[in-house]
């Protein structure tokens, strides 16, 4: 039986939970307390640090649910109680320009070929950019061109460097949904020396909603997932991971040429066509964002005014 792993706020505390397809939520501590015992404060990061040991215990716990004495916990009362699942990984690695339709239709690169190019990678600081659902994103006051990008993300379960493509899937623990939010007027600021700035354009606070759940990789075929994004109820992105330029295993291998991948690291795989950059449709405070990926569920976010703070 498939399941997802999330972090929710229960009695004011960030609590790792397991969710079944029927919506039932269980504290991981109630199902398999030994998984988090080594470092309870690390939450799900502790689980992914020891993924090869933890996953069999989770599978056994789910299989035994019909006889377990554990009681489910109530669904969170507020969307904001669905926190970012990982608190916090060492790295959030993002991929740019990785869908053919995005490169052709949004970027206008009609002569693009995979053989003549390498992917674009950049980092987001986890503790300041990762957020969960609900009213979780403060509008960045420095921008007037606030944009969205729906992306498939995966979580590393086994670390490594110089990972061969054919072994890459052995290093992936699970998949989740991410939104890579962008300040386009800073990403392409006219005063920037090279007219392109991923720091100003990508790494501002709250710029990476993630979750709400992480699905183990054994349940997901990342070669055929449908991505859909709605802005205020209007469908803006609708594409399939079959259109990825560099596949998930290729990304693992290429990233590991430069940095050591560590358990819990999150990798965003790029966005398809339909972003605001191509249409001049920018987000504002109060806007509702919904991203959905087949097999992974959906994430819903609302943009808050910059001068408000998230309670708790």
C-alpha positions, 0 to 999 in steps of 0.5 A: 500500500502506498503512503506519504510522509509529512510534517504537520503541526500538532499541539504546536509542535512539528510532528512527522506523520504517515498518511494513507491514501484514505486520508488517515494520519498516524504519528510515525512515533506511534507506528515505528518509534525506533525510526526517529529514536536516534535523533527525534528533533530532526524529524523526517530528516532523521528518517531520510538520513537512514532511509535504507533502514527506515523504509522497510520498517515503514513498509512493515508498519503499514502492512500491520495497520490492521492489527496495530494499536496505534490510533490515527490523529485528526487532519490538521485544522488549518492549511498552515498546519501542513508544514514543509515536510523536511525541516531542514535538508542541507541543500535544495538544488534547483534545475533551470530550463529542463522541459523542451516546451519551456525552452521553446515556448517560454524561452524562444530558443528554437535552435536548442538541442540537448547535445549542445547544452548542459543543465543550469543548476542553482541552490536555495537556502533551505531554512529561509526558502522552504515553506508548507501550505496555506498562507505561507508565502510573503510577497517579496517587496523587491519585485513587481514581476513575481512568477510561479513554476510548478516542479517535480522534486525528489529527495535523496536517500543515499548520498554519493559523488560521481554517481553513474546514471545507471545507479542513480535511482538507487540514491532516490528515496521519494518524490514530492511537489515544489513551487520555484517562485521567481522575481523575474525583474531581479533575475534579469535586472538591467543593472546586473553586469551579465543581465542574469542573476539567480540570487536576486531572482530565486533565493528570496524568503519563502520562495520554495513551497514544498510538499505536503507529502513525500511519496516513496520512490518505489510507488512513483514512475517519474517518466510519466507524471502529469503536472498541472498548475492553477493561478486563482483557479485558471489552469496555467501549466499542463505538461508531462515529465516525459517532456523533460530534457534531462531525466531524473537519473541524469540530473542525479549523475550530473549534479553529483559531478559538482557536489556530494549529494547527501541524504535528505537533499531536495532536487527540483527538476525544472518547470514546463511551459506556461509561466508568467514570464511568457505571458506577463501574468504576475502574482499579487498578494492574495493570489491562490496557487495550486500545483498538482502532480499525478500520484503525488497529490497537490499543494495549495498556497496563498500569497500574503502581504509582505508586512504580515507574519506567519503565526507560530 
